[in-house]
Amino acid sequence: MTVKAVSAQTLGHEPFRYFDFVMAAFVVVLVLSNTIGAAKLSAVTLFGQSFVFGAGILFFPISYVIGDFLTEVYGYARARRCIWAGFFGLMFLALMTTVVVALPPAPGWNGQVAYEGVFGTLGTQTLRIVGASIAAFWAGEFVNSFVLARMKLLTRGRFLWTRTIGSTVFGQGVDSLIFYPLAFWGVWTNDQVLAVLVTNWALKVGWEILLTPVTYAVVGFLKRREGLDVFDDKTDFTPFRADV
């Protein structure tokens, strides 16, 4: 199928073949990344050097890659809509986790301690992690999407790798700078916070680099199937709206 370069302003509300699937994948991966391993510290030893990182690194970078798909293929406005969907998904996750953990356990059920160990107790630290995670996601994803959309205009749609990696450098940088200090400053040592912040940022950028061939393949497939290549030349880049 021929791929036609179009301005985001001319798209209107015509249906896309795969947009809903990409949006669903984005929200699912985001929720999983905040459910599994968000607060767990792990360590690996490579070349005699120990690297400490948050276990959520296994999931969260994938949401950024999918975010790249959304902005690159469907434009900033539709990516913005997905970011807001993810934001409210995280808010619902936080609410329901709080409610479920707070429900009194049935007589004879001895899993409450383990359940709280997985999902967190209703203490100040849990609220800090949840709030930091949501704030970091919101700011980081919008920076990622904005940088990618602007770089696409600057590169005239060429050199996809420069904008996927470049947007991740900035987006994940903002995400890490918000999340780790807000969530763990005063809980971990200052050295741990800084070490995990820098290591996770580097690992996330590394993930993006390693997944570049996958990004090229998926973006190329989606553009061919949709028949469009969207440019945000006249887009309103405010994050404070969700319409397209």
N, C-alpha and C positions, 0 to 999 in steps of 0.2 A: 504494500500500500504506500502511496506517495505521502510524504510528510510535508505539511504546509506550515510555514512560519507565520504566526498570527500574533497580533497584539492582544493582551489579556482583556483589554477594554471591548473587544469585538466578539468575545466568546458568548456572552449571554448566559442562558441556563440550559443549553443543550446537554443531553445525557452523554456520559462517557462510558465506555465498556468496562473499565477496570478501576475507576476511581473509588467506588465503594469498597472493593476488596483491599485496595492499598490503605484506605482510611481505617478499615477494620483491623488490618495487620498492625498498623501504627499504634492504635489504642491498646490492642491486646499485648503487644511487646512492652509498651510503656507500663501497663498495670503489672505485668509479670516482673519487670525490672524493679518495681517498688515493693513487690511482695517477697521476692526471693533474693536474699543476700544483700539488701540495701545497707545494713548496719554491720555486716560481718567483715572482719579483717582477715585476710588470707596472706600467705607469703610463699614465694617460690624462690629457689636458688638457681641462678644462672651464672655460669663462669665464675663460680665462687662468691658471687655477690647476691645478697638476699634482697628481694624486692617485695615491699609490702603494698597491698592494694585491696580495695573494696571488692567483695565478691560480685556485686551488682554489675561490674565491668563486663560480665559475660552476656548480659542482656541489653543494657542501656545503649551501647553504641549502635545496636541494630536499629533502634528507634530513630537515631540521627540519620542513618543511611536511608531509611524509609522516608524520613522527612525530606531528604535530598530528592528522592523520587518525586515526591509530591510537588515541591517547588519547581524542579526542573521540567517536569512533564506537564503539570496542571496549573502552574503559576502560584504566585504568592497568596492571592486571595483564598484559593481553595486550601492551600497549606495552612493558612491562618485559621480557617474553619476547623481543620483537623486538630490543630494545636488547642483550640478552645474545647473541642470534644474530648481530647486527652486530659485537659485541665479539669473538666467537670467529672471525668471518669476517676481521676485521682481523688477529687474531693469526695465522691461517693464511696470510693474504697476506704478512705480515712474514716468517714462517718460510720460505715457498716462494720469496719474493724473495731471501732470504739464500742459500738452497740453490742456486738457479739462477744467481745472480751468481757464487757461489763455484765452480761447476763449471768445470773447465779447458776452454778453447775447443778445438775440433777444429783440427788442422793445416790451414792454408789459410783458416780463417774469421777475418776481420778486423773483426768487429763487436763485440768485447768492450769496447772503449773507449766506443763509442757506447751499448752496452747499459748500462754502468755510469753513463754520463752521464744516461740516462733513469731508471734504477731505483736509482742510488746505489751507491757503493762500500761495502765492509764496514768503514767507519771509524766513529769515535766520533760524528761529526756525524750520520751516517745513523741510528745507533741512537738518538740524542737526538730526531731528528725523528719516528721511528716511535713511540718511547715517549711522547713528548709528544702526538702525534696520538691515540693510543689512550686515554691518560688523559683528555685534553680531551674527546674524544667521549663517553666513559663518564659523566663528571661532568656535562657540559653537557646531554646527552640526558635524564638522570634529573631534573635541575633543570627542564628544559623540560616534561617530562611531569608532574612533581609540581605545578608552578605551574599548568599548564593544568587539571589535574583538580580542584585546590582552588578555582580561580577559577570553574570550572563550577558547583560547589556554591554559592559565594557569589553568583553571578549567576542561580542557579536555571535554568541552561541558556540564558539570554538573552544577547544581545550577544556573539556568537561572536568578533567582531573584537577585543574587549578582551582575551580570554584567549589568542588565537593570537599577537597582537602582544606582549602582556605577558609571556607565557611565553618568547617569543623574546628579548626584552630581557634577561631573566635568564639563560636557557639559553645564548645566544650570548655573553653577557658572561662567564659562567664558563668557557666553552670558550676564548674568546680570551685571558682572563687566565691560563689554564693553558698553552695551546699555545705562544704566541709567546715568552714568557720562557723556558720550558723548552727550546724548540727552537733559539732563535736569540740568546739573551742572550750577549754576548761574541763572537758571530760577526758579526752586524750591529752597527752602531753603536746606542747606546742610543736615539738619536732615531729611527732607522729602526724599531726594535722597537716603540716607543711609537706612531709614526705608523701603521705597518701594523696594529697591534693595534686602535687606535681606528677607523681607516678601515674595516677589515674588519668590525668589530662594527657600525658604522653602516650599511655596505652590506648586511650580512646582515639587519638589522632593516628596512632599506629594501626588500629583496627580499620579506620577509614582508608588508610593507604593500602592495606592488605586486601580490602574488599573492593578496590577500584575496578578490577576486571568484572566483578559481579555487578557493580554499579553500571558500568558501560553496557553490559549485556541486558540488564533489566530495563534501563532507561531507553536503550535502542528498541527493545521489544515493545515497550509501552507506547513510544512515539509512533512506531510503525502501525500498531494496532489501533491507536486513537487517530492517526493521520494528522496530528497537530504537533507543533513545537511552539510553546507559548513564551512570549517575551513581555515582561512587566515594564513597558516603556512609559505608561501613563498611570501606573497603579498608585493608589493611596496606600502608603505603607504603614499607616497607623495600626497598632495591634489591638486597639480598643473597639473592634467591631468584628462580626462573624459572618456578614453577608458576602456574597460574591458578585 
